[in-house]
Amino acid sequence: MSDHMTVLRGLMDAAVKRDKAGFLNSLTPDIEYKYHINARPLIGHEWIEKFLNKYWDTTTDNVWRVDRYAVNGNMLLVEGYEEYGIKANGKKVCHPYMGICEIRDGKIAKMRDYFEMGDAHNS
């Protein structure tokens, strides 16, 4: 496993455990996270923390998997799968995704996610 994947795996482990401090520690203080193609990026730990609070308050049974990855310089590209339950209605959301991380000083400095919603697995 590459050093870049080790950084991402630390973030993923913190996400599964809902360890906010561990999650934020995997990110640079000036992190720029674009979680949806049409949304403005979240910048800095404060915005990421607000995002996590909402995400973790509204979802359950989260699964985050990396199936393939490639490294080029300080960039990490990952292809994988995400799944979670919606607490409000009990529906399960499942979708493939592609993520791009820029690593700086052993932490994620920029992150962009691209995913398919509304596939046949969503119920």
Salt bridges, closest charged atoms under 4 A:
ASP30 OD2 - ARG104 NH2 3.22
GLU46 OE2 - LYS50 NZ 3.64
GLU49 OE2 - LYS20 NZ 3.66
ASP67 OD1 - ARG65 NE 2.67
GLU79 OE1 - ARG68 NE 2.66
GLU82 OE1 - HIS95 NE2 3.00
GLU83 OE2 - LYS92 NZ 3.25
ASP119 OD2 - HIS121 ND1 3.74
